[in-house]
Amino acid sequence: MRSRLLPEIYAFEPICLPTPRRGICRVVSPTTRIGIVGAGNVAARHADVLSGFPDVTIAGIADTDRHRAESLASKHGCPAYGSHADLLSAGNLDAVYVCVPPFAHGSPEHDALSCDLPIFVEKPLSLDLQTAEKIAAEVERRSLPSAVGHHWRYLGIVERAQSLLDGRPVRLALGHWLDKVPPVGWWLNRSMSGGQILEQAVHVLDLARVLVGEVAMVHAVPEENTVDGEVDRATAAVMRFAGGAAGLLATSCLLTHKHRVGLEVCADGIALELSETRLLVDGAHVIEDDGLAKTRVDREFIDAVQGKDADVRVPYREALRTHRLALALAHSAAERRPVMLDD
């Protein structure tokens, strides 16, 4: 993959490229150079994983909070920048991770794509549908690798659940995200986070699409004591899946800790309950996950950037379908009416 900012050739042996003005050779790094936009907790997690790959170098970290960027950059021995534009202008990147709050999506992705750089984007994709649709179209127009951070798709227990459900379609799905308010100032502001369904429960919705299928209709009901401009503190929703299954989703940020997060599904003769860490079969048999999903999601994207065979399970276009579902639920809650989804 090539960046217009600095042409690169992927290889695992040092190679020389002619310098245009002098005709001499320059040694190109044998590692894939990653720029990270955002320096919060999720960005720090990706940086830790990426720094553990011997064929990856973190080339720079950008954040509008320069001090936060400098703190994370110092840990990984790379430059810090006060904006994603400065990071891109510095060049010498092979791909970009966009790990920003919901309200900040849009410009970082478009600017990285304009440099012909593959992108890894953390969920949610944006606050609206139009922004995400434009990014998806640009990714496809440029035929660039992309991935979105729905790391639950890489849980080993998800594959086990799919095996157990083989030949037995799900008839009922029950999703939960019962948690506390995250410790970031923007989260309670609806216009900045988009609300709990979009910002958190989107993981559960993505898993429901994997195990049950696409959703045809949603009807979400929020509790009625929300402060104007803030996110709903509790929501209950009914979902009708295109394949005929019934679904429920319950979310709340009223608690002081993460109480219950996951998805239960019922099919003929079997009940499965999945969280980020374990699979419970028929309420009795526990299967622990191997805990490697957050590493796998990054490794597969890096392999795709390097041109290898890669198991990228959620490219941007696929994540857009989950994003559309989350937005439909948010709109249903806001408008107090059912919302139909297009195929």
Buried (B, 14 or more C-beta within 10 A) or exposed (E): BEBEBBEBEBEEEEBEBEEEEEEEEEEBBBBBBBBBBBBBEBBBBBBBBBBEBEEBBBBBBBBBEBEBBBBBBEBBEBBBBBBBBBBBEBBBBBBBBBBBBBBBBBBBBBBBBEBBBBBBBBBBBBBBBEBBBBBBEBBEEEEBBBBBBBBBBBBBBBEBBEEBBEEEBBBBBBBBBBBEBBEEEBBBBBEBBBBBBBBBBBBBBBBBBBBBBBBBBBBBBBEEEBEEEBBBBBBBBBBBBEEEBBBBBBBBBEEEEEEEBBBBBBBEEBBBBBBBBBBBBEEEEEBEBEEEBBBBBBBBBBBBBBEEEBEBBBBBBBBBBBBBBBBBBBBBBBEEEEBEBEE
